Amino acid sequence: MPPSPLADPQQPSDLLLYRLAKLTASAGRLVTRLCERHYGITRREWGVLMWLARQPGLQPSQLADLLELDRARISRAIASMQAKGLLHKSTESSNRRRAALQLSPAGQRLHDALLPQVRRINTDLVAALDADALQQLDQSLHSLQQQANLAAQDEASDAAFPPRQSGHRQNHLG
């Protein structure tokens, strides 16, 4: 059997991250349409609903980390959801900057209505794989996530790619 093009990518479509992004975009569109057309929320807001239903009382910074979003985007999502009556934000009296988020009853109902439909999209997608392939995919995704986490923490990768100076083009070719 020839080696996988993922091992030695020769074109953009051989790159793992490109293929994962394409898959996420295609499958994610289904969830986005469902959220926006039928429930009036964004996919980002759906992510907030999912996590707060699972872990009430999260802080905005924790949500940002879980959803891989910057603080500005999570703040906009929270403000939008507050305006829609989907969540409540409470602050500690001793530290006004420390906030805890909870779904409102309307937010919980929306989550409970939407979750089975998102699960069905997931089930339909993984139906392309038999049980063994699905188990292997799960293990592979876990291994890839661990490897990505290590690479993100690796100080050497930061040294290999110094930050660009604003407005200046850097020549890294020698």
C-alpha positions as semicolon CSV with decimal commas, in nm:
position;residue;x (nm);y (nm);z (nm)
1;M;0,000;0,000;0,000
2;P;0,145;0,343;-0,091
3;P;0,209;0,587;0,194
4;S;-0,066;0,830;0,280
5;P;-0,030;1,175;0,124
6;L;-0,079;1,306;0,480
7;A;0,270;1,173;0,565
8;D;0,438;1,369;0,284
9;P;0,199;1,639;0,159
10;Q;0,268;1,754;-0,195
11;Q;-0,035;1,976;-0,251
12;P;-0,277;2,172;-0,033
13;S;-0,536;1,894;-0,028
14;D;-0,274;1,660;0,125
15;L;-0,231;1,880;0,433
16;L;-0,403;1,745;0,744
17;L;-0,516;2,085;0,870
18;Y;-0,657;2,176;0,530
19;R;-0,859;1,855;0,520
20;L;-0,983;1,899;0,876
21;A;-1,082;2,259;0,801
22;K;-1,274;2,145;0,491
23;L;-1,455;1,877;0,693
24;T;-1,534;2,123;0,972
25;A;-1,664;2,378;0,722
26;S;-1,884;2,128;0,538
27;A;-2,030;1,957;0,843
28;G;-2,038;2,280;1,043
29;R;-2,257;2,442;0,779
30;L;-2,531;2,196;0,871
31;V;-2,519;2,301;1,235
32;T;-2,492;2,669;1,142
33;R;-2,801;2,652;0,921
34;L;-2,995;2,469;1,190
35;C;-2,897;2,723;1,457
36;E;-2,950;3,035;1,247
37;R;-3,258;2,942;1,047
38;H;-3,457;2,758;1,309
39;Y;-3,338;2,898;1,641
40;G;-3,200;3,246;1,574
41;I;-2,858;3,183;1,725
42;T;-2,510;3,154;1,582
43;R;-2,297;2,842;1,592
44;R;-2,072;3,023;1,838
45;E;-2,373;3,085;2,064
46;W;-2,460;2,716;2,032
47;G;-2,113;2,635;2,164
48;V;-2,176;2,859;2,465
49;L;-2,512;2,689;2,524
50;M;-2,354;2,343;2,509
51;W;-2,082;2,422;2,761
52;L;-2,304;2,612;3,004
53;A;-2,561;2,332;3,000
54;R;-2,280;2,092;3,088
55;Q;-2,091;2,318;3,331
56;P;-2,305;2,597;3,478
57;G;-2,113;2,881;3,639
58;L;-1,824;2,898;3,393
59;Q;-1,640;3,227;3,364
60;P;-1,615;3,399;3,025
61;S;-1,240;3,327;3,011
62;Q;-1,303;2,957;3,071
63;L;-1,561;2,952;2,793
64;A;-1,319;3,127;2,561
65;D;-1,060;2,857;2,629
66;L;-1,308;2,571;2,582
67;L;-1,436;2,715;2,254
68;E;-1,091;2,829;2,131
69;L;-1,216;3,188;2,098
70;D;-1,052;3,516;2,187
71;R;-1,198;3,722;2,470
72;A;-1,360;3,978;2,236
73;R;-1,556;3,713;2,045
74;I;-1,676;3,541;2,360
75;S;-1,780;3,878;2,506
76;R;-1,988;3,953;2,195
77;A;-2,151;3,610;2,209
78;I;-2,233;3,653;2,578
79;A;-2,378;4,002;2,523
80;S;-2,590;3,875;2,234
81;M;-2,717;3,582;2,438
82;Q;-2,798;3,808;2,733
83;A;-2,998;4,033;2,500
84;K;-3,186;3,725;2,375
85;G;-3,258;3,617;2,732
86;L;-3,060;3,293;2,699
87;L;-2,815;3,337;2,984
88;H;-2,753;3,525;3,306
89;K;-2,424;3,675;3,413
90;S;-2,356;3,728;3,781
91;T;-2,053;3,896;3,932
92;E;-1,893;3,845;4,270
93;S;-1,941;4,136;4,507
94;S;-1,575;4,115;4,614
95;N;-1,443;4,111;4,256
96;R;-1,667;4,275;3,994
97;R;-1,443;4,148;3,713
98;R;-1,511;3,786;3,805
99;A;-1,833;3,672;3,642
100;A;-2,017;3,340;3,639
101;L;-2,251;3,245;3,355
102;Q;-2,567;3,037;3,377
103;L;-2,828;2,945;3,120
104;S;-3,166;3,104;3,173
105;P;-3,472;2,876;3,157
106;A;-3,514;2,988;2,793
107;G;-3,150;2,903;2,723
108;Q;-3,190;2,560;2,880
109;R;-3,504;2,492;2,672
110;L;-3,322;2,599;2,356
111;H;-3,030;2,372;2,439
112;D;-3,263;2,080;2,510
113;A;-3,445;2,131;2,179
114;L;-3,131;2,174;1,969
115;L;-2,904;1,906;2,118
116;P;-3,088;1,603;1,972
117;Q;-3,074;1,760;1,626
118;V;-2,702;1,834;1,650
119;R;-2,646;1,480;1,777
120;R;-2,831;1,349;1,472
121;I;-2,603;1,549;1,241
122;N;-2,305;1,397;1,424
123;T;-2,451;1,046;1,403
124;D;-2,522;1,084;1,031
125;L;-2,166;1,201;0,970
126;V;-1,994;0,917;1,155
127;A;-2,228;0,661;0,995
128;A;-1,976;0,656;0,708
129;L;-1,742;0,459;0,938
130;D;-1,782;0,111;1,082
131;A;-1,730;0,059;1,457
132;D;-1,359;-0,028;1,423
133;A;-1,286;0,270;1,199
134;L;-1,476;0,499;1,435
135;Q;-1,276;0,372;1,733
136;Q;-0,953;0,422;1,537
137;L;-1,060;0,775;1,439
138;D;-1,134;0,858;1,803
139;Q;-0,790;0,732;1,909
140;S;-0,622;0,914;1,620
141;L;-0,795;1,242;1,702
142;H;-0,687;1,205;2,065
143;S;-0,325;1,144;1,959
144;L;-0,331;1,437;1,717
145;Q;-0,474;1,667;1,985
146;Q;-0,201;1,565;2,228
147;Q;0,064;1,626;1,963
148;A;-0,083;1,967;1,878
149;N;-0,092;2,060;2,247
150;L;0,275;1,965;2,284
151;A;0,370;2,164;1,976
152;A;0,182;2,468;2,106
153;Q;0,375;2,449;2,434
154;D;0,710;2,388;2,271
155;E;0,937;2,687;2,326
156;A;1,142;2,586;2,024
157;S;0,846;2,641;1,794
158;D;0,818;2,997;1,927
159;A;1,187;3,055;1,856
160;A;1,155;2,909;1,507
161;F;0,875;3,151;1,420
162;P;0,948;3,488;1,580
163;P;0,659;3,736;1,579
164;R;0,648;3,967;1,280
165;Q;0,709;4,330;1,343
166;S;0,414;4,538;1,239
167;G;0,461;4,686;0,894
168;H;0,798;4,521;0,833
169;R;0,854;4,228;0,605
170;Q;1,109;3,985;0,742
171;N;1,333;3,771;0,527
172;H;1,372;3,426;0,684
173;L;1,544;3,277;0,380
174;G;1,894;3,361;0,490
